[in-house]
Amino acid sequence: MLIPQRLAGGIADGSITVLLRRWNRRHAIAGRRYRTIAGILEVEAVDVIDEEDITDEDARAAGAADVAAARAQLRGPAGAPVTRVRFRAVHEPDPRSVLAADDALSDEDVAAIARRLERMDRASSHGPWTIAALKAIAAHPEVRAGDLAAAAGRERLEFKRDIRKLKALGLTLSYPIGYRLSPRGEAFLARR
């Protein structure tokens, strides 16, 4: 779920608890958690409403001064239904960060990671890539994704999608520019 930077502070301090969006299809599901620039959000309710049904309470909870301002700030295609997403900020560590910091890998952990990477390689339309990507990130920390992708002969967006898969396993960390191996990723490569 994309959050504008201007709302991040209010979401973090709990003053913003609603997002108003124009969505042609649902992008959030009640009960699920989403990682955002403002931290982890747990969606409590998702309702499709008429634009005229936006209340002053909705507007304030969305970080707008009033209903007119909330309507003016609606993101998404004109004419798309308005969706009101009620959420709460979750003030717990991101599970990926906790996993990434865990570099005390047992033999079983190393074998489990290796099996996951082998499955990802087998499922890939462009052949084995996981170990090569980890080694490239280790050799070139905080290098632009486009440069790493070009060096690997890959398309940038596809490469970035693959690196997000490694991040979900706790093996990489994202930086404003590029990536680094996490402590877990370094430990895995050292034990491999």
N, C-alpha and C positions, 0 to 999 in steps of 0.2 A: 504494500500500500504506500503510495507516494504522499509525502507530507511536505508542504512548503516550509522552507527554512524559517520564515517569519513566524510560524506557529510553534516551532520546537520548544522555545522557552516556556510558553504557556502550557503546553502539553506536559512538560517535565514538572512544572510546579502545580499542576492539577487544575489550573483555571480554565483550560480548554479541554472539553470532554466530548465534543461533537464535531464531526466533519460533515459538511454539506457538499455533495457532488452531483454532477449530471453524469450518469452512467447508463450506457445502453445495455450493459450486462453487469451482474453483481461482481464486485471486486473484493468483497469482504463477507465473511460468514460469522454469525454470532457464535461465541464460544471459542473462536480460534484466536491465536496470538500471532502478531505480525511484527517483524523487525523493521524499524523505521529510523530515520535520522534523529528522531526524538526519543529513541529507545524502544523498548518492547511495549506494544499496546495489546490489550485484550478486548476484543469486540464484545459488547454486551447486547446490542440490538442493531439490526439493519432494517430500516423501513423505507419503502418508496412512498413519497408524499407529493402532493401538489405544491408547486412553488408558492402559491398563495397561503399554504398552511404552515409556512415557516413562521415561528413565533419569536417574540422578543427574547424569550428564554433560550430558544435554539440559537438565535443570532449571537447572544452573549457567550453561550457555551462554545460557540464556534470561533470566538475571538473577534467578532464584528461588533461595531458600536450599536447597530440597530438592524432591523429587518432589511431595509433598503441596502445597507452596506453588505449584508450577508448575500443578498441576491446578486449584487454587483460583483462579488468575489466568487460566485459559483464557477467551478472549473468543469470542463467537459463540453461535449458538443451541444450547441444550442438546440433546443427541442427535445433533448434526451430527458428521461424522467429524473426527478430530483431524488437522491437517496440521502437519508439521514443516518449516519453511523454514530452510535453512542459507544464510547469506549472508556477504559481506564488505563492509566499508565501503570505498568508493572515494574516495580522497583526491586528487581532481582537481577543478578548477573546474567548476561546473555549466555545460554548453555554452550554456544559455540566457543565463546571466550574461555569458559571454564575448561572445556575439552582441549582447546588449543594450548592451554598453559600446562596441561598434564603431560610431562615428559618422562614419567616413571612407567615405561612400557614393559609389561611382562612378555614372555615368549608368546603367550596366547594372544595378547594385544597386537603384537607385530604380525602374527599369522592372520588374525582377523582383518587387519588393515590390508595386508597383501591380498587376501581373498577378495575384498571389496574392490581394490584397484584392478585386479585381474578381471572381475565381472564388468567393470566400467570399460576396460580395454576391449573385451569381447563384444560388448554392446555398441561400441563406437563404429560409426560409418567410415571413419578415416584411419582405423587401425589403432594399435597400442599407442597411448599418449601420456599416461599418468606419470610414470617414472621420469620420462623425458621432461615433462612440464615441471615436476618437482626439482629436478636437477638444474633446469634453466633458471628457475626462480632462485635457487640457492646460489647459483653462479652470478646472477644479475639482480640483486635485490633492488626494489623500488625503481625498476625500469618500466617505462610505459608498456601497457598491455599490447598496444599496436606493434611496438618494436619486438617484444617477445614472440608475438604471433607471427610476424613476418619472418623472424629467424627460424621459426618452426615450420614455415611454409603453410600457415593456417590463416583463415579469415579471422579478423579481430573479434567480432561479436561471438562467434562460435567458440573461440579460444577462451574468452571471458566467461562464457557459460560453463565451460569445462572447469575453469579454475574455481568457480563458485561451488562446484561439486566437491572439489578438494577442500575448500573452506568448510563445507558442511561436515566433513570428516575431521575437522580440527587440524588439518595439515598446513594450511596457509593463513596468512593475515593480509588484509587489504590495507593499503596506504593511500593517501591522496593521489600519489602517482605510483602505480605498480603494486607489487606484492613482496612479501617476505615469507620464508618458512616460519611456521610457529615453532615453539619449543617441541611440541609433539611431532611436527613434520621433520625437524632436525633429528630428533631421537629415532624416528622411524628410518630415515635414510642412513643414519649411522649404524643401525642394527641390521639393515637389509643385506 
